[in-house]
């Protein structure tokens, strides 16, 4: 889909808004339109963020990507918090982590493995991602266990806020590692490069110029703000239409959050990872999946804890037992295929199967 076709899909936003306000009995249609509208909006925010990141340089660009990389999920979470839909917020967080680790990574490995016998990726980056994701499991399990042991709800909220500070701090450290330490570790042994021919030098310069963003700086800023505003509108419609949709289609709210909303919210990111996976560029494809999971667990979730406190809708990190177990199983599955720095299509199918089993589990979850 070309860039302008993505932008034509913005018409879904006023469509969802109109159905919600002028045909309130059509909650399912409003919900579907709002969900679908999030796909082009997330894509637009991602493109605008990357455009700005390239203009601002590596350090500022990485910080911008890390902050706005999951802006759609953050905006949707804030809208759900305002409506008191805490279970939907937690479900979308769980679903985003599971979807990236299992669905996106698995699909990327599978499509790449059908073209290449072996697929290679950085063991250093994989190890760092798994370590931070294990921290996410601990951060979710601790409040959940204490809640089961009868800890007072206010204490669980205070614990969640304290853990959120730790998560944000570790997220900042992981950014520093990605920007500086990881690059040093993976740096190839120094050797004299072969001199490029004049033709090769000209071709390299032309490619560099073609990759440089053109146009005024205000353009990606305007698109970023516009897409963020439209995402807020769609998120409000989605949350408002949720109750009527659940009554009509008889789906558990946790299933809607973990599977449907999470997949829709990450659809644009998923397509990009699949594209790189098909090319065999697994560092990029898996990096998209793992970095997005890390951002959700270590940045979006703790930010939503503090936003909830500010909105008078306190949210804790005491997720349901099945959600904690599902995230832990996803991290274990990721560790199993990431330990040797190479993979193949069968391991991709394995991740997809794990995702399907867990999705079925959430459908039957109480």
C-alpha positions in Angstrom: 0.0 0.0 0.0 1.4 3.3 -1.0 1.8 6.2 1.4 -1.2 8.0 0.0 -3.4 4.9 0.2 -2.4 4.7 3.9 -3.5 8.3 4.2 -6.8 7.7 2.4 -7.5 5.1 5.2 -7.7 8.0 7.6 -11.3 8.4 6.4 -12.0 5.5 8.7 -11.6 7.9 11.6 -14.5 10.2 10.8 -16.5 7.1 9.8 -16.0 5.5 13.2 -16.8 8.8 14.9 -20.0 9.3 12.9 -21.3 5.8 13.4 -20.7 6.0 17.2 -22.5 9.4 17.6 -25.3 9.1 15.0 -26.0 5.3 15.1 -25.4 4.3 18.7 -27.0 1.0 18.2 -24.2 0.0 15.7 -21.6 -0.4 18.4 -19.9 -3.3 16.6 -19.5 -1.4 13.4 -18.1 1.6 15.3 -15.7 -0.7 17.2 -14.5 -2.3 13.9 -14.0 1.0 12.1 -12.1 2.4 15.1 -9.8 -0.6 15.3 -9.1 -0.5 11.5 -8.4 3.2 11.6 -5.6 2.6 14.1 -3.6 0.7 11.5 -2.8 3.6 9.1 -2.5 6.0 12.1 0.1 3.8 13.8 1.9 3.6 10.4 1.8 7.3 9.9 3.2 8.0 13.4 5.9 5.5 12.9 6.9 7.0 9.5 6.9 10.6 10.9 8.9 9.5 14.0 11.6 7.8 11.8 11.7 10.8 9.5 12.4 13.1 12.4 14.9 10.6 13.9 16.9 10.6 10.7 17.1 14.4 10.7 18.0 14.7 14.4 21.0 12.3 14.4 21.6 9.0 16.1 21.3 9.9 19.8 18.3 12.2 19.6 16.7 10.0 16.9 17.0 6.9 19.1 15.5 8.7 22.0 12.6 9.9 19.8 12.0 6.4 18.4 12.1 5.0 21.9 9.6 7.5 23.2 7.1 7.5 20.3 7.7 4.0 18.9 4.5 2.8 20.7 2.6 6.0 20.8 -0.6 4.4 19.5 -0.6 1.9 22.3 0.1 4.7 24.8 -2.8 6.9 23.5 -5.2 3.9 23.5 -4.2 3.1 27.0 -4.8 6.6 28.3 -8.3 6.6 26.6 -9.1 3.3 28.3 -7.9 4.5 31.6 -10.1 7.6 31.4 -13.1 5.3 30.9 -12.0 3.0 33.8 -11.2 0.1 31.5 -8.3 -1.2 33.5 -8.6 -4.8 32.2 -8.5 -3.6 28.6 -5.3 -1.6 29.3 -3.6 -4.6 31.0 -4.9 -6.9 28.2 -3.5 -4.6 25.5 -0.1 -4.5 27.3 0.0 -8.2 27.6 -1.1 -8.7 24.0 1.5 -6.3 22.6 4.3 -8.2 24.4 3.0 -11.6 23.3 2.2 -10.4 19.8 5.7 -9.0 19.2 7.6 -11.8 20.8 5.6 -14.7 19.3 3.5 -13.5 16.4 5.7 -10.9 14.8 9.0 -12.7 15.5 7.6 -16.1 14.5 6.1 -14.8 11.3 9.3 -13.0 10.4 11.4 -16.0 11.0 9.0 -18.3 9.0 8.8 -16.1 5.9 12.6 -15.6 6.0 13.2 -19.3 6.6 11.2 -20.3 3.5 13.7 -18.3 1.4 16.9 -18.9 3.3 18.1 -22.1 4.9 19.7 -20.3 7.9 19.0 -16.9 9.3 21.5 -15.1 11.5 21.1 -12.3 14.0 23.1 -10.6 16.8 23.5 -12.7 19.9 24.4 -9.6 21.9 21.2 -7.8 21.0 19.2 -10.9 21.6 20.7 -11.4 25.0 20.1 -7.8 26.1 16.5 -8.0 25.0 15.8 -11.2 26.8 17.4 -9.9 30.0 15.2 -6.8 30.0 12.1 -8.9 29.2 12.9 -11.2 32.1 12.8 -8.1 34.3 9.3 -7.4 32.9 8.2 -10.9 34.0 9.6 -10.2 37.5 7.9 -6.8 37.6 4.5 -8.3 36.7 4.8 -11.4 38.9 5.7 -9.6 42.1 2.5 -7.5 42.5 0.4 -10.4 41.2 1.8 -12.8 43.8 1.5 -10.3 46.6 -2.1 -9.5 45.6 -2.9 -13.2 45.7 -1.4 -13.4 49.3 -3.9 -10.8 50.5 -1.8 -7.6 50.4 -3.9 -4.5 50.7 -4.9 -3.0 47.3 -3.4 0.4 48.2 -0.1 -1.3 49.0 -0.2 -3.2 45.7 -0.6 0.2 43.9 2.3 1.8 45.9 4.4 -1.3 45.0 3.5 -1.0 41.3 4.5 2.7 41.3 7.8 1.8 42.9 8.4 -0.9 40.4 7.5 1.5 37.6 10.3 3.8 38.6 12.7 0.8 38.4 11.4 -0.2 35.0 11.8 3.4 33.6 15.3 3.5 35.0 16.3 0.2 33.4 14.7 1.3 30.2 17.0 4.4 30.1 20.0 2.1 30.8 18.9 -0.2 28.0 18.8 2.8 25.6 22.4 3.7 26.6 23.5 0.1 26.0 21.9 0.0 22.6 23.4 3.4 21.6 26.9 2.9 22.9 27.9 -0.4 24.5 26.3 -2.8 22.0 27.9 -1.0 19.1 31.3 -1.3 20.7 30.9 -5.0 21.5 29.8 -5.9 18.0 32.4 -3.8 16.3 34.4 -5.9 13.8 38.2 -6.2 14.2 39.9 -3.2 12.8 41.4 -3.7 9.4 42.2 -1.5 6.4 39.3 -1.3 4.0 39.8 -1.9 0.3 39.9 1.3 -1.6 36.7 2.0 -3.5 36.7 2.7 -7.2 35.4 6.0 -8.4 32.2 4.4 -9.6 31.6 2.7 -6.3 32.2 5.9 -4.4 29.7 7.8 -6.6 27.1 5.0 -6.2 27.6 5.1 -2.4 27.2 8.9 -2.3 24.1 8.7 -4.5 22.5 6.1 -2.2 23.3 8.2 0.9 21.7 11.3 -0.7 18.6 9.2 -1.6 18.2 8.1 1.9 18.5 11.6 3.4 15.1 13.0 4.3 14.0 15.9 2.1 11.5 18.7 2.7 11.0 21.0 5.7 11.3 19.9 9.3 7.7 21.0 10.1 6.2 18.4 7.7 6.9 15.2 9.8 6.0 17.2 13.0 2.6 18.1 11.6 2.0 14.5 10.5 3.0 13.2 13.9 0.7 15.6 15.7 -2.2 15.0 13.3 -1.9 11.3 13.5 -1.6 11.4 17.3 -4.8 13.5 17.5 -6.7 11.2 15.2 -5.5 8.2 17.2 -6.9 9.8 20.3 -10.3 10.2 18.6 -10.3 6.6 17.3 -9.2 5.3 20.8 -12.1 7.2 22.4 -14.6 5.7 20.0 -13.1 2.2 20.4 -13.3 2.3 24.2 -16.8 3.8 24.1 -18.1 1.1 21.7 -16.4 -1.7 23.6 -19.3 -2.4 26.0 -21.9 -2.7 23.3 -19.5 -4.8 21.2 -18.9 -7.3 24.0 -22.6 -7.7 24.5 -23.2 -8.4 20.8 -20.3 -10.7 20.0 -20.0 -12.4 23.4 -16.2 -12.2 23.6 -14.3 -11.9 26.9 -12.8 -8.4 27.5 -9.4 -9.9 28.2 -9.4 -11.7 24.8 -10.4 -8.5 23.0 -7.5 -6.6 24.7 -4.9 -9.3 24.4 -5.6 -10.5 20.9 -7.8 -8.1 18.8 -6.8 -4.7 20.0 -3.1 -5.7 20.4 -2.9 -7.1 16.8 -4.6 -4.1 15.3 -2.5 -1.6 17.2 0.7 -3.2 16.0 -0.4 -4.1 12.5 1.8 -1.5 10.7 4.9 -2.6 12.8 4.1 -6.2 12.0 4.1 -5.6 8.2 7.5 -3.9 8.4 9.0 -6.7 10.4 7.7 -9.3 7.8 9.2 -7.3 5.0 12.7 -7.4 6.5 12.2 -11.0 7.5 11.5 -11.9 3.9 14.7 -10.3 2.9 16.6 -12.3 5.5 17.5 -9.1 7.5 16.8 -10.7 10.8 18.6 -8.2 13.0 16.1 -5.6 11.8 13.0 -7.9 11.8 13.7 -9.3 15.2 14.9 -6.0 16.5 11.5 -4.5 15.7 9.7 -7.3 17.6 12.0 -7.3 20.6 12.5 -3.6 20.9 8.7 -3.0 20.7 8.1 -5.6 23.5 10.8 -3.9 25.6 9.2 -0.5 25.1 5.8 -1.8 26.1 7.0 -3.5 29.2 9.6 -1.0 30.5 8.1 2.3 29.2 4.4 2.2 28.2 3.3 0.1 31.2 5.0 2.2 33.9 3.9 5.4 32.3 0.3 4.2 32.3 0.6 3.4 36.0 1.5 7.1 36.7 -1.0 8.4 34.2 -3.7 6.3 35.9 -2.8 7.8 39.3 -3.1 11.3 37.8 -6.5 10.6 36.2 -7.9 9.2 39.4 -8.0 5.7 37.8 -5.3 3.9 39.8 -3.7 1.1 37.8 -1.4 -1.5 39.3 0.9 -4.1 37.8 -0.9 -7.0 39.4 -1.9 -8.7 36.1 -3.9 -11.9 36.2 -2.0 -15.1 36.9 -2.6 -16.3 33.3 -1.3 -13.1 31.8 1.9 -13.3 33.9 2.4 -17.0 33.0 1.8 -16.2 29.3 4.4 -13.4 29.2 6.9 -15.7 31.1 6.3 -18.5 28.5 6.8 -16.0 25.7 10.1 -14.9 27.1 11.2 -18.5 27.6 10.2 -19.4 24.0 12.2 -16.3 22.8 15.2 -17.4 24.8 15.1 -20.9 23.3 15.4 -19.7 19.7 17.7 -16.7 20.4 20.5 -18.4 22.3 22.7 -19.4 19.3 22.3 -16.3 17.1 20.7 -18.3 14.2 17.3 -19.7 13.4 15.2 -21.4 10.7 11.6 -21.6 9.6 10.6 -24.4 12.0 11.5 -22.3 15.0 9.4 -19.5 13.5 6.5 -22.0 13.3 7.1 -23.0 16.9 6.7 -19.4 18.0 3.5 -19.0 16.0 2.1 -22.2 17.5 2.9 -20.9 21.1 1.0 -17.7 20.3 -2.0 -19.6 18.9 -2.2 -21.8 22.0 -2.0 -18.8 24.3 -4.6 -16.9 22.3 -7.0 -19.9 22.6 -6.3 -19.9 26.3 -7.3 -16.2 26.6 -10.6 -16.9 24.8 -11.5 -19.4 27.5 -10.1 -17.4 30.4 -12.6 -16.5 33.1 
